[in-house]
Amino acid sequence: MAIFGKSEKKAVKEVKSSSHSTTIITSCMNIEGNIKGCGTIHIDGTVHGDLNIDESVVIGKSGVVYGNVHSKKVMVSGKLKGSLSCDILEVTQTGSISNKIEAREIISDGTLEATLLASDLIHITQNGKVETEKMESKHIVVNGHIVGSVIASELLEINKDGQVKGEMTVKKIKVAEGGLMLGTMLTYEASNAVKTVNRKSEENSKKENESEKEVLEN
């Protein structure tokens, strides 16, 4: 993935593999502008701009990205100040993300101050801390701390030392000895069921109105 001129070759390295390449932005670099390409990009410097990389994005401990990230796989050990869309996300203990995350699977041992939407799994591991307006997935596993609204369409699992504080909407819940849940809990209902009820209510209201109209006319 070639994105810089000759004068920047010392700071930006490109490592070629059999099928893909890895571009490394070293800690001395400060990049302004959007980056789009194939393969993998590893960021140890600072990027002000959006990243659209088809394979994977790695933000190292010293790496900082001010912008939105779109890729298949993302690992964050530094800071991401922007929204993220990917298939699989891993956040290490030193990593942090703010804004919005959309993925299939999220595994975090770091700090998240964001909305989290994952189709299959969210796992907040032992050192993980989350402050969120909304966290939603089929299966949510908590070994760390969560504050905010949590929606688990299949199972919310709070393990030993795990803590959830806020509003929990769940289909099933499993709390291990030592786990903590504090707040309100609601039963999860599929959106289709809610829509069906609303449609029936609307139909009943129409019938009632029509009946009242017939009585008045008579």
N, C-alpha and C positions, 0 to 999 in steps of 0.2 A: 504494500500500500504506500505509494509515493505521494507525499502531500507537501513537501517543502523543497526549497531551492538548495543549491550547492553550498551556500554559505552557512547553512544550518545543519550540515551532515554530522558535525561533531557532537551536537546535542541530541539529534534525532537519529536513532539507529534503526535499521531494518534488518530483521533476521528472517531468512527464508527457510521454510521447511519443505517437505516433499510436495504438499498441496496448497499450503497457505503461508502467509508471511506474518511476522509480528513486528509492529512498529512501536518503538520505545521512546516516549517523551521524557527526557531525564529531568532531574530536580532543578536544574538551572534554567529551564525553559518556562517562558510565560507566553502562551499562545492566545491570540484573539481571533475568533472566527469559527465558523462551523466546520466540522470534519466529517467526511463521508468516505467509506471505503470498504474493502473486503478484508478477510483474515482477522487478526487480533491486534488491539492497541493496548499498550501498557503505559499508564500515566503516572509518573512520579513528580511531574511539575504541575503547573497551573494552566487550566484551559478555561477561557471565557467564550463559550459557544456551545452549540448542540453537537452531540456525537451520534452518528448513524452508521453503525458498524455491523456487518452481516453475521460475523461469527461470535466474537467475544470482546468484552471490555474489562480491563483490570485497572482499578484505581489503587495504587500503592499507598503505603502509610503516609508518605509526604505529598501525595497527589490530591489536588483540589479541582473540582469541576463546577463551574457556574453555568448551568445550562441543562437541557433535557437529553436523556440518553435512551437510545433504542438499539437493542442488540439481542442475539439469541441467549447468550450467557453473560452474566455480569458478576464480578467479585469486587467488593468495596472494602478496602482497609483504610482509606483516607476519607475525604469529605465530598459529598455530592449535594449541591444546593440547587435542586431542580427536580423535575419529574422523571420517572423511569418506567420504561416498558420493555419487558424481556420474557423469556421462557423460564429460566432458572436464575434466581438471585441468591447470592451468599454474601453476608455481611459479617466481617470478623469483629473481634472485640474492639479494635481501634477505629472501626468504620462508623460513619454517620450519614444519614440521608434525611433531607427535609423536602416536603411538598407532597407528591403523590406517586405511589408504586402500583403498577399493574403487572402481574406475572402468573405463571402456572404454579410455581413453587417458590416459597420464600423461606430461607433459613437465616436467622439473624442472631448474632452474639454481640451486636453493637447497639448504637443508639438511633432510634427512628422517631422522628417527629413528622409524621406523614399519614395520609390516608393509604391503607393497605388493602388491595383487592387481589386475591389469588384464587384461581379456579379450583385447585386441588388441595394445597397444603400451605399452612403458615406454621413454622416452628420457631418459637422464641426461646433460645437456649439460655443457659444458666446466667450469663452476664448481660443478656439482652434487656434493653429498656425501651419501652414504646409509649409515646403519648400520641393519641390519635382521635380524630373526630369519628372515624369509621374504620374498622378492620373486619373484613368479610372473606370467608372461605368455607369449603366443605368441612375440612378437618383443621382444627387449630390446637396446637400443642404448646403448653406454656411451662417453661422451666425458669423463666425470668420474670420481669415485672411489666404489666400493662395497665395503662390508665386511659379510659375512654370507652367508646361504644364498640362492642364485640358481637359479631354475628356469625354463628357456626351452623350451616345448613344441615350438617350430619352429626358432628361431635366436637364438643369443647372439652379438652383434656388438660386438667391442671395438675401437674406433678408436684412432688416434694419441693418445697421452697418457691414454687410458682405462685404469683399473685396477680389477680385481676380485680381492678377497681373501676366500677362504672356500670353501664347498662349492658346486660348480656342477653342476647336473643339466641336461643339454642334449641335444637331438636333433641339432642341427648347431651348429658354432661357427666364427666367422670372426674372426681376430685380425690387425689391421693392424700394419705395422712401427711400433714405438714403444709398442704396447699391452702391457699387463702382466696376466697371470693367475697367481695364487699360491694354491695350496691343492689340494683334491681335485676330480676331475671324474668324474661318473657319466653313464651313458647314460640318457636320458629314455625311459620306457615309459608308455604310456597307462594310466590307472587301470583301464580295462575289461579290458585284457590281463592285468593283475595279478589282477583278480577272477576271470577265466576260469581262470587257472592254479590259483588257490586252490580254485575249485569242482572242478576235475579232481582235485586232490590229495585233497579231501574225499571225492569219489566213489570214488577208488581205495582210500582207507583203509577206507571202508564195505565194499567188495567183499572186501578182504583180511580184515577182521574176520568177515564172513559165512562166508568160506571156512574160516577157523580154527575157527569155531563148528561148521561141518558136520563137520570132521575129528574134533573132540572128541566130537561126538554119536555118530559112527560107531565 
